[in-house]
Amino acid sequence: MKTVTLTEKRVERVIELLKNHHTTEAYARTTDGRPTRGNDPEAVCWCALGAIEKVCAPKGTLLRLGEIPAEIFTNIVSLNDHGRLHQLCAELRKCVGMKIGVREDFSK
């Protein structure tokens, strides 16, 4: 499995996506509101995890987020769906320097 580092530049790209095209309760959504993967070319809005997937995982791959500490991961998910964007962005910035796994999507 390949790993990708969440650099400051990548995290800021994730935050920029969320500021302009945020969704909840799905990794991403298409123009008609259908839930989809974050790296789907038809996605037009993203949740925090979907935005990380868009920025870090090419189409046809999946993220393995196990390297993100459980507390931060839980905060990201909760803030994405129920918090304020500035709180979510602060939590995402704590991920700078962390490594995440990327693997081929065998479900297709």
N, CA, C and O atoms as a GROMACS GRO file, in nm:
protein
  432
    1MET      N    1   0.084  -0.118   0.000
    1MET     CA    2   0.000   0.000   0.000
    1MET      C    3   0.089   0.124   0.000
    1MET      O    4   0.186   0.132   0.074
    2LYS      N    5   0.054   0.217  -0.082
    2LYS     CA    6   0.126   0.343  -0.093
    2LYS      C    7   0.080   0.437   0.019
    2LYS      O    8  -0.035   0.429   0.062
    3THR      N    9   0.168   0.524   0.065
    3THR     CA   10   0.128   0.625   0.163
    3THR      C   11   0.147   0.765   0.103
    3THR      O   12   0.232   0.787   0.018
    4VAL      N   13   0.064   0.856   0.150
    4VAL     CA   14   0.068   0.995   0.107
    4VAL      C   15   0.075   1.081   0.233
    4VAL      O   16   0.002   1.056   0.329
    5THR      N   17   0.161   1.180   0.232
    5THR     CA   18   0.170   1.272   0.346
    5THR      C   19   0.073   1.388   0.328
    5THR      O   20   0.065   1.446   0.220
    6LEU      N   21   0.001   1.419   0.432
    6LEU     CA   22  -0.088   1.535   0.430
    6LEU      C   23  -0.003   1.660   0.454
    6LEU      O   24   0.014   1.705   0.568
    7THR      N   25   0.050   1.713   0.347
    7THR     CA   26   0.132   1.834   0.356
    7THR      C   27   0.042   1.955   0.384
    7THR      O   28  -0.080   1.947   0.371
    8GLU      N   29   0.103   2.064   0.422
    8GLU     CA   30   0.027   2.186   0.446
    8GLU      C   31  -0.048   2.227   0.319
    8GLU      O   32  -0.164   2.269   0.325
    9LYS      N   33   0.017   2.214   0.204
    9LYS     CA   34  -0.046   2.250   0.077
    9LYS      C   35  -0.169   2.163   0.051
    9LYS      O   36  -0.273   2.214   0.008
   10ARG      N   37  -0.159   2.034   0.075
   10ARG     CA   38  -0.273   1.945   0.054
   10ARG      C   39  -0.388   1.978   0.149
   10ARG      O   40  -0.504   1.981   0.108
   11VAL      N   41  -0.356   2.002   0.274
   11VAL     CA   42  -0.460   2.035   0.372
   11VAL      C   43  -0.528   2.166   0.333
   11VAL      O   44  -0.650   2.178   0.346
   12GLU      N   45  -0.454   2.263   0.287
   12GLU     CA   46  -0.514   2.390   0.246
   12GLU      C   47  -0.602   2.372   0.123
   12GLU      O   48  -0.703   2.441   0.110
   13ARG      N   49  -0.566   2.281   0.032
   13ARG     CA   50  -0.652   2.251  -0.084
   13ARG      C   51  -0.782   2.188  -0.038
   13ARG      O   52  -0.889   2.218  -0.091
   14VAL      N   53  -0.773   2.099   0.063
   14VAL     CA   54  -0.894   2.038   0.121
   14VAL      C   55  -0.984   2.147   0.179
   14VAL      O   56  -1.104   2.149   0.154
   15ILE      N   57  -0.926   2.235   0.256
   15ILE     CA   58  -1.002   2.343   0.319
   15ILE      C   59  -1.067   2.433   0.214
   15ILE      O   60  -1.182   2.474   0.231
   16GLU      N   61  -0.995   2.464   0.109
   16GLU     CA   62  -1.051   2.548   0.002
   16GLU      C   63  -1.172   2.481  -0.063
   16GLU      O   64  -1.272   2.547  -0.091
   17LEU      N   65  -1.163   2.349  -0.086
   17LEU     CA   66  -1.280   2.277  -0.140
   17LEU      C   67  -1.399   2.290  -0.046
   17LEU      O   68  -1.511   2.314  -0.090
   18LEU      N   69  -1.374   2.274   0.084
   18LEU     CA   70  -1.484   2.278   0.181
   18LEU      C   71  -1.544   2.418   0.192
   18LEU      O   72  -1.666   2.431   0.210
   19LYS      N   73  -1.463   2.520   0.182
   19LYS     CA   74  -1.515   2.657   0.191
   19LYS      C   75  -1.610   2.689   0.076
   19LYS      O   76  -1.704   2.766   0.092
   20ASN      N   77  -1.585   2.629  -0.039
   20ASN     CA   78  -1.663   2.662  -0.158
   20ASN      C   79  -1.768   2.558  -0.196
   20ASN      O   80  -1.865   2.590  -0.264
   21HIS      N   81  -1.748   2.432  -0.152
   21HIS     CA   82  -1.834   2.323  -0.200
   21HIS      C   83  -1.849   2.216  -0.092
   21HIS      O   84  -1.803   2.103  -0.112
   22HIS      N   85  -1.910   2.248   0.019
   22HIS     CA   86  -1.919   2.157   0.133
   22HIS      C   87  -2.049   2.077   0.131
   22HIS      O   88  -2.153   2.129   0.090
   23THR      N   89  -2.044   1.951   0.175
   23THR     CA   90  -2.163   1.871   0.196
   23THR      C   91  -2.148   1.793   0.326
   23THR      O   92  -2.041   1.791   0.386
   24THR      N   93  -2.255   1.731   0.368
   24THR     CA   94  -2.253   1.648   0.488
   24THR      C   95  -2.314   1.512   0.457
   24THR      O   96  -2.386   1.495   0.359
   25GLU      N   97  -2.283   1.415   0.544
   25GLU     CA   98  -2.342   1.282   0.541
   25GLU      C   99  -2.316   1.203   0.413
   25GLU      O  100  -2.390   1.110   0.383
   26ALA      N  101  -2.214   1.238   0.339
   26ALA     CA  102  -2.167   1.163   0.223
   26ALA      C  103  -2.026   1.211   0.192
   26ALA      O  104  -1.994   1.327   0.216
   27TYR      N  105  -1.941   1.123   0.140
   27TYR     CA  106  -1.805   1.165   0.103
   27TYR      C  107  -1.810   1.280   0.003
   27TYR      O  108  -1.735   1.377   0.013
   28ALA      N  109  -1.902   1.267  -0.094
   28ALA     CA  110  -1.918   1.370  -0.196
   28ALA      C  111  -2.056   1.353  -0.259
   28ALA      O  112  -2.125   1.254  -0.235
   29ARG      N  113  -2.095   1.453  -0.340
   29ARG     CA  114  -2.223   1.446  -0.409
   29ARG      C  115  -2.206   1.498  -0.552
   29ARG      O  116  -2.121   1.583  -0.580
   30THR      N  117  -2.288   1.444  -0.641
   30THR     CA  118  -2.290   1.489  -0.779
   30THR      C  119  -2.387   1.606  -0.792
   30THR      O  120  -2.449   1.646  -0.693
   31THR      N  121  -2.401   1.662  -0.911
   31THR     CA  122  -2.490   1.777  -0.931
   31THR      C  123  -2.634   1.746  -0.895
   31THR      O  124  -2.709   1.835  -0.856
   32ASP      N  125  -2.675   1.619  -0.908
   32ASP     CA  126  -2.813   1.583  -0.873
   32ASP      C  127  -2.827   1.537  -0.728
   32ASP      O  128  -2.932   1.488  -0.689
   33GLY      N  129  -2.719   1.553  -0.648
   33GLY     CA  130  -2.726   1.521  -0.505
   33GLY      C  131  -2.696   1.376  -0.471
   33GLY      O  132  -2.703   1.338  -0.354
   34ARG      N  133  -2.662   1.295  -0.570
   34ARG     CA  134  -2.631   1.154  -0.546
   34ARG      C  135  -2.498   1.142  -0.470
   34ARG      O  136  -2.399   1.204  -0.509
   35PRO      N  137  -2.496   1.062  -0.362
   35PRO     CA  138  -2.369   1.038  -0.291
   35PRO      C  139  -2.270   0.964  -0.380
   35PRO      O  140  -2.309   0.878  -0.460
   36THR      N  141  -2.142   0.997  -0.367
   36THR     CA  142  -2.038   0.932  -0.446
   36THR      C  143  -1.905   0.939  -0.371
   36THR      O  144  -1.898   0.995  -0.262
   37ARG      N  145  -1.801   0.883  -0.428
   37ARG     CA  146  -1.666   0.889  -0.370
   37ARG      C  147  -1.609   1.029  -0.388
   37ARG      O  148  -1.649   1.102  -0.479
   38GLY      N  149  -1.517   1.065  -0.303
   38GLY     CA  150  -1.455   1.197  -0.312
   38GLY      C  151  -1.376   1.219  -0.439
   38GLY      O  152  -1.365   1.332  -0.487
   39ASN      N  153  -1.319   1.111  -0.495
   39ASN     CA  154  -1.236   1.126  -0.615
   39ASN      C  155  -1.313   1.095  -0.744
   39ASN      O  156  -1.252   1.078  -0.849
   40ASP      N  157  -1.445   1.088  -0.736
   40ASP     CA  158  -1.528   1.069  -0.855
   40ASP      C  159  -1.526   1.199  -0.936
   40ASP      O  160  -1.552   1.305  -0.881
   41PRO      N  161  -1.495   1.192  -1.065
   41PRO     CA  162  -1.491   1.314  -1.148
   41PRO      C  163  -1.626   1.388  -1.153
   41PRO      O  164  -1.629   1.507  -1.184
   42GLU      N  165  -1.736   1.319  -1.123
   42GLU     CA  166  -1.868   1.383  -1.124
   42GLU      C  167  -1.900   1.454  -0.992
   42GLU      O  168  -2.002   1.522  -0.983
   43ALA      N  169  -1.815   1.441  -0.891
   43ALA     CA  170  -1.839   1.506  -0.762
   43ALA      C  171  -1.827   1.658  -0.776
   43ALA      O  172  -1.737   1.709  -0.843
   44VAL      N  173  -1.921   1.727  -0.711
   44VAL     CA  174  -1.920   1.874  -0.716
   44VAL      C  175  -1.914   1.937  -0.576
   44VAL      O  176  -1.891   2.057  -0.563
   45CYS      N  177  -1.934   1.855  -0.471
   45CYS     CA  178  -1.919   1.903  -0.334
   45CYS      C  179  -1.872   1.786  -0.248
   45CYS      O  180  -1.896   1.670  -0.281
   46TRP      N  181  -1.804   1.818  -0.136
   46TRP     CA  182  -1.736   1.717  -0.058
   46TRP      C  183  -1.754   1.739   0.091
   46TRP      O  184  -1.772   1.852   0.136
   47CYS      N  185  -1.749   1.630   0.168
   47CYS     CA  186  -1.731   1.639   0.312
   47CYS      C  187  -1.580   1.642   0.335
   47CYS      O  188  -1.503   1.630   0.240
   48ALA      N  189  -1.538   1.657   0.458
   48ALA     CA  190  -1.394   1.667   0.488
   48ALA      C  191  -1.319   1.544   0.440
   48ALA      O  192  -1.214   1.557   0.376
   49LEU      N  193  -1.370   1.423   0.469
   49LEU     CA  194  -1.299   1.302   0.428
   49LEU      C  195  -1.301   1.285   0.277
   49LEU      O  196  -1.203   1.239   0.218
   50GLY      N  197  -1.411   1.322   0.213
   50GLY     CA  198  -1.419   1.316   0.067
   50GLY      C  199  -1.323   1.413   0.001
   50GLY      O  200  -1.265   1.383  -0.103
   51ALA      N  201  -1.306   1.531   0.062
   51ALA     CA  202  -1.212   1.629   0.008
   51ALA      C  203  -1.068   1.579   0.022
   51ALA      O  204  -0.986   1.599  -0.067
   52ILE      N  205  -1.038   1.513   0.134
   52ILE     CA  206  -0.905   1.452   0.150
   52ILE      C  207  -0.885   1.347   0.041
   52ILE      O  208  -0.778   1.339  -0.019
   53GLU      N  209  -0.988   1.267   0.016
   53GLU     CA  210  -0.979   1.164  -0.088
   53GLU      C  211  -0.956   1.229  -0.226
   53GLU      O  212  -0.873   1.180  -0.303
   54LYS      N  213  -1.027   1.337  -0.256
   54LYS     CA  214  -1.010   1.405  -0.385
   54LYS      C  215  -0.867   1.455  -0.401
   54LYS      O  216  -0.807   1.441  -0.508
   55VAL      N  217  -0.813   1.515  -0.296
   55VAL     CA  218  -0.681   1.576  -0.304
   55VAL      C  219  -0.569   1.471  -0.303
   55VAL      O  220  -0.465   1.491  -0.366
   56CYS      N  221  -0.588   1.360  -0.232
   56CYS     CA  222  -0.477   1.266  -0.208
   56CYS      C  223  -0.487   1.132  -0.280
   56CYS      O  224  -0.386   1.062  -0.293
   57ALA      N  225  -0.604   1.094  -0.328
   57ALA     CA  226  -0.622   0.960  -0.385
   57ALA      C  227  -0.675   0.969  -0.528
   57ALA      O  228  -0.785   1.019  -0.549
   58PRO      N  229  -0.598   0.922  -0.625
   58PRO     CA  230  -0.648   0.924  -0.762
   58PRO      C  231  -0.771   0.836  -0.780
   58PRO      O  232  -0.795   0.745  -0.700
   59LYS      N  233  -0.849   0.864  -0.884
   59LYS     CA  234  -0.968   0.783  -0.913
   59LYS      C  235  -0.928   0.636  -0.919
   59LYS      O  236  -0.823   0.601  -0.973
   60GLY      N  237  -1.013   0.550  -0.864
   60GLY     CA  238  -0.985   0.407  -0.864
   60GLY      C  239  -0.907   0.361  -0.743
   60GLY      O  240  -0.868   0.244  -0.734
   61THR      N  241  -0.882   0.453  -0.649
   61THR     CA  242  -0.812   0.417  -0.525
   61THR      C  243  -0.899   0.457  -0.405
   61THR      O  244  -0.992   0.537  -0.418
   62LEU      N  245  -0.866   0.401  -0.291
   62LEU     CA  246  -0.936   0.431  -0.167
   62LEU      C  247  -0.836   0.478  -0.062
   62LEU      O  248  -0.720   0.437  -0.064
   63LEU      N  249  -0.882   0.563   0.028
   63LEU     CA  250  -0.798   0.607   0.139
   63LEU      C  251  -0.803   0.507   0.253
   63LEU      O  252  -0.905   0.441   0.275
   64ARG      N  253  -0.694   0.495   0.324
   64ARG     CA  254  -0.687   0.421   0.450
   64ARG      C  255  -0.647   0.524   0.554
   64ARG      O  256  -0.530   0.560   0.564
   65LEU      N  257  -0.743   0.571   0.632
   65LEU     CA  258  -0.722   0.684   0.723
   65LEU      C  259  -0.676   0.643   0.862
   65LEU      O  260  -0.682   0.723   0.954
   66GLY      N  261  -0.630   0.520   0.878
   66GLY     CA  262  -0.593   0.468   1.009
   66GLY      C  263  -0.480   0.540   1.078
   66GLY      O  264  -0.463   0.526   1.199
   67GLU      N  265  -0.401   0.617   1.005
   67GLU     CA  266  -0.289   0.688   1.067
   67GLU      C  267  -0.333   0.817   1.138
   67GLU      O  268  -0.258   0.872   1.218
   68ILE      N  269  -0.454   0.863   1.107
   68ILE     CA  270  -0.504   0.982   1.176
   68ILE      C  271  -0.552   0.938   1.314
   68ILE      O  272  -0.636   0.849   1.324
   69PRO      N  273  -0.500   0.999   1.421
   69PRO     CA  274  -0.542   0.959   1.556
   69PRO      C  275  -0.695   0.961   1.572
   69PRO      O  276  -0.763   1.049   1.518
   70ALA      N  277  -0.746   0.865   1.646
   70ALA     CA  278  -0.891   0.846   1.661
   70ALA      C  279  -0.962   0.973   1.707
   70ALA      O  280  -1.069   1.006   1.656
   71GLU      N  281  -0.903   1.045   1.801
   71GLU     CA  282  -0.968   1.166   1.852
   71GLU      C  283  -0.984   1.271   1.742
   71GLU      O  284  -1.090   1.332   1.729
   72ILE      N  285  -0.878   1.292   1.663
   72ILE     CA  286  -0.884   1.390   1.555
   72ILE      C  287  -0.983   1.344   1.448
   72ILE      O  288  -1.064   1.423   1.399
   73PHE      N  289  -0.978   1.215   1.412
   73PHE     CA  290  -1.070   1.159   1.313
   73PHE      C  291  -1.215   1.180   1.356
   73PHE      O  292  -1.298   1.226   1.277
   74THR      N  293  -1.245   1.148   1.481
   74THR     CA  294  -1.381   1.164   1.534
   74THR      C  295  -1.424   1.310   1.531
   74THR      O  296  -1.537   1.341   1.496
   75ASN      N  297  -1.332   1.399   1.568
   75ASN     CA  298  -1.364   1.543   1.566
   75ASN      C  299  -1.393   1.591   1.424
   75ASN      O  300  -1.485   1.669   1.402
   76ILE      N  301  -1.314   1.544   1.327
   76ILE     CA  302  -1.335   1.584   1.188
   76ILE      C  303  -1.474   1.541   1.141
   76ILE      O  304  -1.548   1.621   1.083
   77VAL      N  305  -1.509   1.416   1.166
   77VAL     CA  306  -1.640   1.365   1.123
   77VAL      C  307  -1.752   1.443   1.191
   77VAL      O  308  -1.848   1.482   1.125
   78SER      N  309  -1.742   1.465   1.321
   78SER     CA  310  -1.846   1.536   1.395
   78SER      C  311  -1.858   1.682   1.350
   78SER      O  312  -1.968   1.731   1.325
   79LEU      N  313  -1.744   1.750   1.339
   79LEU     CA  314  -1.747   1.891   1.298
   79LEU      C  315  -1.795   1.907   1.154
   79LEU      O  316  -1.860   2.006   1.122
   80ASN      N  317  -1.764   1.811   1.070
   80ASN     CA  318  -1.809   1.819   0.931
   80ASN      C  319  -1.962   1.824   0.925
   80ASN      O  320  -2.020   1.903   0.852
   81ASP      N  321  -2.026   1.739   1.002
   81ASP     CA  322  -2.171   1.727   0.995
   81ASP      C  323  -2.246   1.820   1.090
   81ASP      O  324  -2.362   1.852   1.066
   82HIS      N  325  -2.181   1.864   1.199
   82HIS     CA  326  -2.255   1.938   1.301
   82HIS      C  327  -2.183   2.062   1.354
   82HIS      O  328  -2.236   2.130   1.441
   83GLY      N  329  -2.066   2.092   1.304
   83GLY     CA  330  -1.989   2.203   1.360
   83GLY      C  331  -1.983   2.322   1.267
   83GLY      O  332  -2.055   2.330   1.167
   84ARG      N  333  -1.898   2.412   1.301
   84ARG     CA  334  -1.874   2.531   1.219
   84ARG      C  335  -1.751   2.506   1.133
   84ARG      O  336  -1.658   2.436   1.173
   85LEU      N  337  -1.751   2.565   1.015
   85LEU     CA  338  -1.642   2.542   0.921
   85LEU      C  339  -1.507   2.582   0.977
   85LEU      O  340  -1.408   2.513   0.954
   86HIS      N  341  -1.499   2.694   1.052
   86HIS     CA  342  -1.369   2.736   1.105
   86HIS      C  343  -1.316   2.634   1.207
   86HIS      O  344  -1.195   2.615   1.218
   87GLN      N  345  -1.405   2.568   1.280
   87GLN     CA  346  -1.361   2.463   1.374
   87GLN      C  347  -1.309   2.342   1.297
   87GLN      O  348  -1.208   2.283   1.334
   88LEU      N  349  -1.380   2.305   1.191
   88LEU     CA  350  -1.339   2.192   1.108
   88LEU      C  351  -1.203   2.220   1.045
   88LEU      O  352  -1.117   2.132   1.042
   89CYS      N  353  -1.182   2.340   0.994
   89CYS     CA  354  -1.054   2.376   0.933
   89CYS      C  355  -0.940   2.368   1.034
   89CYS      O  356  -0.832   2.321   1.000
   90ALA      N  357  -0.964   2.412   1.155
   90ALA     CA  358  -0.861   2.404   1.260
   90ALA      C  359  -0.824   2.259   1.289
   90ALA      O  360  -0.707   2.227   1.308
   91GLU      N  361  -0.924   2.171   1.292
   91GLU     CA  362  -0.898   2.030   1.318
   91GLU      C  363  -0.822   1.967   1.201
   91GLU      O  364  -0.733   1.885   1.222
   92LEU      N  365  -0.858   2.004   1.080
   92LEU     CA  366  -0.787   1.951   0.963
   92LEU      C  367  -0.641   1.994   0.962
   92LEU      O  368  -0.554   1.917   0.921
   93ARG      N  369  -0.613   2.115   1.007
   93ARG     CA  370  -0.474   2.163   1.010
   93ARG      C  371  -0.388   2.083   1.108
   93ARG      O  372  -0.265   2.081   1.095
   94LYS      N  373  -0.449   2.017   1.204
   94LYS     CA  374  -0.375   1.930   1.296
   94LYS      C  375  -0.321   1.807   1.224
   94LYS      O  376  -0.233   1.738   1.276
   95CYS      N  377  -0.372   1.778   1.106
   95CYS     CA  378  -0.332   1.659   1.030
   95CYS      C  379  -0.208   1.682   0.944
   95CYS      O  380  -0.156   1.586   0.886
   96VAL      N  381  -0.159   1.805   0.935
   96VAL     CA  382  -0.040   1.832   0.854
   96VAL      C  383   0.074   1.743   0.903
   96VAL      O  384   0.102   1.737   1.023
   97GLY      N  385   0.137   1.675   0.809
   97GLY     CA  386   0.250   1.587   0.840
   97GLY      C  387   0.211   1.442   0.861
   97GLY      O  388   0.298   1.355   0.863
   98MET      N  389   0.083   1.414   0.877
   98MET     CA  390   0.039   1.276   0.896
   98MET      C  391   0.038   1.202   0.764
   98MET      O  392   0.019   1.262   0.658
   99LYS      N  393   0.060   1.073   0.771
   99LYS     CA  394   0.058   0.989   0.652
   99LYS      C  395  -0.073   0.912   0.648
   99LYS      O  396  -0.124   0.867   0.750
  100ILE      N  397  -0.125   0.897   0.526
  100ILE     CA  398  -0.245   0.816   0.506
  100ILE      C  399  -0.215   0.716   0.397
  100ILE      O  400  -0.133   0.741   0.308
  101GLY      N  401  -0.280   0.602   0.404
  101GLY     CA  402  -0.261   0.499   0.302
  101GLY      C  403  -0.356   0.519   0.186
  101GLY      O  404  -0.467   0.568   0.202
  102VAL      N  405  -0.309   0.479   0.069
  102VAL     CA  406  -0.390   0.480  -0.053
  102VAL      C  407  -0.373   0.343  -0.116
  102VAL      O  408  -0.262   0.297  -0.139
  103ARG      N  409  -0.486   0.278  -0.143
  103ARG     CA  410  -0.479   0.147  -0.206
  103ARG      C  411  -0.578   0.138  -0.320
  103ARG      O  412  -0.674   0.215  -0.329
  104GLU      N  413  -0.554   0.042  -0.408
  104GLU     CA  414  -0.643   0.021  -0.521
  104GLU      C  415  -0.781  -0.020  -0.471
  104GLU      O  416  -0.793  -0.094  -0.374
  105ASP      N  417  -0.884   0.028  -0.539
  105ASP     CA  418  -1.022  -0.007  -0.506
  105ASP      C  419  -1.057  -0.138  -0.578
  105ASP      O  420  -1.081  -0.138  -0.698
  106PHE      N  421  -1.061  -0.248  -0.504
  106PHE     CA  422  -1.087  -0.378  -0.562
  106PHE      C  423  -1.235  -0.410  -0.573
  106PHE      O  424  -1.272  -0.517  -0.621
  107SER      N  425  -1.321  -0.319  -0.529
  107SER     CA  426  -1.464  -0.346  -0.529
  107SER      C  427  -1.527  -0.332  -0.666
  107SER      O  428  -1.642  -0.370  -0.686
  108LYS      N  429  -1.453  -0.279  -0.761
  108LYS     CA  430  -1.510  -0.256  -0.895
  108LYS      C  431  -1.481  -0.371  -0.987
  108LYS      O  432  -1.521  -0.368  -1.103
   0.00000   0.00000   0.00000
